[in-house]
Amino acid sequence: MNELRFTLTTDGSFDRVLLNHLTWIMRDQLGNSVALQSHWADMRSLRKRPKNLAEKIRLAVELYPCDLLFIHRDAEKSDASVRYEEIRSGVREAGIRVPYVPVMPVRMTEAWLLLNEQALRSAAGNPNGRADIGLPVSSPEDMPDPKGFLHNALRTASELKGRRLRDFKVVRASHRVAEYIDDYSLIRTLPSFARLEEQIAKVLKSI
């Protein structure tokens, strides 16, 4: 296998930042002998949006052909097992034959962005800042609102004031955090991320 194409389909557009995490895991497990091609299944421009998860899965494979499909769902307030069953049911209904891996950050994707302080400061445009932003946190998966925490931390890390702070594009900055992560050692301590690594390893062996 000299090349591997993988596609990520997500709950929302922000969650495409997970491509950075997935690429890192794949590179860590495959080394440099395999060329990786990654795609986020962007369906925002479709005239007819998918009505359910099964349609989204079918369209992801149809529009972005791949050797491996990643299916993201935020656990949010649901038990993770419920989300896993939703994904399994969606795959069965979609009738795809492509190997797949569920991607399930506990509660929401933002929890996986709260363990690298330097990445967040860089994304805020102030890499050498010293303001206390409350990072790293020990258990981001247990936080009730990791998205809100991330946005507040970015604003604080920017160290902007007044009008410049009001004009600060916090959503745009939050998209950049994953691009600056170069150390995944802390993220790997999270049970949901470790489970994802194990699932990817298992599927790669079967391909």
Secondary structure, 3 states (H helix, E strand, C coil): CCEEEEEEECCCHHHHHHHHHHHHHHHHHHCCCCEEEEEECCCCCCCCCCCCHHHHHHHHHHHCCCCEEEEECCCCCCCHHHHHHHHHHHHHHHCCCCCEEEECCCCCHHHHHCCCHHHHHHHCCCCCCCCCCCCCCCCHHHCCCHHHHHHHHHHHHHCCCHHHHHCCCHHHHHHHHHHHCCCCCCHHHCHHHHHHHHHHHHHHHHC
